[in-house]
Amino acid sequence: MSGAFDKLGPHRAALSKNLEDALRASDQHAKDEAIGQTDMFGVLTETHEDVENAYANTPPYTEKQILDGERETLGLYLSSHPVSRYLKELSHYTSTRLKDLAPNRRGQISTVAGLVAASRIAMTKKGNRLGIATLDDRSGRLDLTLFGESLEQFGEKLQKDTVIVASGQVSFDDFSGGLKMTVRELMTLDEARSRYVKSLAISLSDHQITPSFIKQLKALLEPVSGGTLPINVYYQSPKGRALLRLGVQWSIIPTDEILTELVNLLGESAVELEFE
């Protein structure tokens, strides 16, 4: 669903899940009207409360599911852009946004990040393999090229619809009239986090600290513990704010999956990557 009917229900997941039931009910209503049958006492149809309960028991789509659905249906992203949620984070890995990119002087390197909108392998006239990709950070687009060792080392990271960080020499492209980057290094988002993120900050308030909440938080962290990223818990009480550094056994790998689950539990403002 692309969002045209968002206002008809609580969220797209609920509307999508109950679509077949709605179509069946509509079909039955049309048949009943055709034969003159009416549901005088409301005993043949679901109550308003039944419908509301069905909606309430349907978890909403993640942002990724929403955007994937928009692109599949419309061929474009409508409500947001896959890179938008990472913009603050990506600013720690990059030297500029694509809209502000300019050709490099000799020996100068630029670092940018974005979504791989397209990628392919081509052959040069000399029969050498050439990697070509289009990077999109919502502010603009940039063509990436990879030759020789760079292609062998980083080519498999040019997966469509993934976020990457690219470093290289930027120059004018005589063919397209725009800019292009000859890539020297590529990192996945997980690799960039491993290199640049110092710790994961979790903010908690005194009213959140209940046995049930601690059990939920522990259930999220235990399966992903054993990584290299330490966790700092910032505890806010009426008396002030305190920092609790969790032990190394609670260090994690900061994947999108665990970060999303923590945000769902704690709220977006309570989960933050910390940098040097």
N, C-alpha and C positions, 0 to 999 in steps of 0.2 A: 504494500500500500504506500502511495507516495505522499499522503498527507492531506489530500483534498477533503477528506471527511473527518479530520481530527476533532472538530467541534461537536461531532455527533456522539462522542463517548469519552471516557476518561483518558484513554490513550490508544495508540494504534494496535498494540498487542491484543487488548481486549476486543477491539472491533474485529480484528482479523480472526481471532479464535472463535468468535460468536457469529461470524458471517454466515456459515452454513445453516445454523439454527434460525437466523433471521430470514434467510431465503426460504427455508422450509415453512416457517410460520406465515410468510407473505403468500406463498403458493397455496397453503391451506386456506388462508383467509379469502383469497380470490375464488377458490373452489366453493367454499361455503356460501359466499355471496351469489355465485352463479346459480346455486340450487335453492337459494332463499333461506339457507340455514344461518341462524345467528346465535351467538353465545350469550344468551340473555343474562345468565348469572355469573359469567366469568369463570366457570368451572372447567372449561376446556383449554384455557390458555394459561401460560405462566403469569404469575403476579409480577408487579413492578419490583417487589423485593427479590424475587428469584433472579430477575435480570441483573439487578444491582449486585447480588451476591456472586453471580457468574463473572461480572466485571471485576469485582474486588479480589477474586481469587486468581486472577490472571496477572502475573508479573509483567511490568512494562518491558519493552525492548531496550537493549543497550543502545547507546548512540551509534555504535558501529552497525548494529542490525538495522537501525532506522536509515542510515545513510546508504548502506548496501541496497536496501529495498528501494530507495529513491532512484539510485543509479540504474538498478535493474529495470524499474518501471519506466522511468523518464529518460534515461541515458545521461543524467546529470545529477549533481548534488543540489538539493533545494533548500533544506532548512539550515544547513551548516556545511562544513567542509571537513574531511577527515583530519586535516592538519591543525585545525583550529584549537583542538583540545591540547595540542602539544606546543603551541607557540611560545608560551612562557618558558617551558623547558628547553626548547630548541635554541632560544636566545643565548643559552650558556654554552652551546656547542659551535655556534656559527659566528662569522664575522659580519654578515649582512643578510637582509632579506633579498629575494630575487629582484624585486622592483627597483632596488637601489644598487644593483650589481653593475660594475663597470669593468672594462678590459684591464687586465693586470699589466704592470710594468714588468720588464724582464726579471725573472727570478722571484717575482711576487706570487703568493698563493692565496686564494680565497677559499673559505669554507662556508658551504650553504647546506640547507636541509629541506626536505619536502617529501611529497608522495610520488612514488614512481607511477606516472600516468600511463606510460607505454615503454616497452623495451623489446629489442630484437638483436639478432646477430646477422651482420652483413659480411660480404667478402669484398676486399679491395681489388683493384685491377691487377695487383701482383699476386692475388690469391691468398692474402692474409686475412684472418678473421678480425672483425671490428665490432665492438659492442656499442650499441646506440640506445640511449634512453632519454625520456622526457621527464624532468623533475618539475613538480608543481607545489608551491607553498601558499597558494591562494592569492598572493600579491602579484605573481607572475610565473612564467615558465622558462626553463632553461634546458637546452640539449646537452647531454653528457656523451662523451666518446671515450672508449677504453681500447687501448692497443696492447698487444704483446703481453708482457708480464702483468700489467695492470688488469687486463682482461682475464688472464688465467687466475689471478689471485682474488679478484673481486667480482667477476662476472656473475657468479651464482647468487650474489646479493641483489641483483637487479630484478627482483620479483615484483610484478605489477601489484599495485595497491598497498605496498609496504612503505613505511617511512624510513628514509636513510639519511645519512650525513655524508656529504661529498666534499673532498678537497682537491684543488687542482688549479691549472692555469686557465684563466678566462680570456677569450679573444673574440674578435668579430668573426662571424660566419658569413663569408662572401656569398654562399649559396642562398641562405635564408634571409640575410640582411639583419639578423639578430645576433645574439651572443651564444657562445658555446663554451663548454669546459672540457679540457683534456684532463681526465681524472688521474690523480696520483694515489688517492686513498679513498676507500669507502667503508663506512661503518653502519651496521644495523643500529636500531634504537637501543637494543639491549647492550650492544658493545659500547656505544657512547655513554650509556649510564654507568657501565662498569668502569670506564676510564675517568669520568668527570664527577659523578655523584659521590658525595662524602658520606651521607647518611640519610635515613628516612625519618622524617619528623611526624609524630602522631600527637595531636592535641586532645586532651581529655579534660572534662570538668568534673567537679566532685559529685554532681547529681547523676553522672553516667556510671559511676563505679558501683555496680551491683554484681552479685554473684552470676546472674544470668548474662550480663554484658561481658564480664571477664571470660566466661565460658565460650561465648561467641567469638571473641577476639582470639582466644587461644586456639579455637578450632580452625580459624583462618590461617594463623601463623605457623602452627605446628607442621603442616604438610610441606611448607616451602622453606622451613628453617634449614640451616646448614649452608647458606650462601655466604657472601662476603660483605654485604651491605648492613652495617649496624643500624639499630633502631633507637631513636631518642623519643621518649615519651615526655611531653610537656603537660604537667598537671596543674590545672587552675582551680584554686579554692578561694573562699572569701579572705583568707589570710595572705594570699599571694600566689606566685607562679613558681613551680619547682621543676627541675629537669631530672628525669630518671633515665639512665642509659641501660638498656637491656643487655644481658650477657651475650657473649659471642655465640652461644648456642641458639640464639634467636635471630641471628643475622640471616638475611634473605637474599634472593635474586629478585630484583625489582621488575618483574614482568608486568605487562599491561593487565594480565588477568588478576594478579594479586592486588595491584593498585586500584583497579576498578572495584573489586570486592571490598577493599578497605573504605573507599569513598562511599559505597552503598551503605556500609555499616555506620560510618562516622560522620559523613558529610564531606563535601568537596573542600571546604576551608580547613578541615582538620587533618588533611593528609598532604604532605609537601616533601618534595625532594630537596635536600640541602646540598649546597655546593661550597667549594672552598671560597 
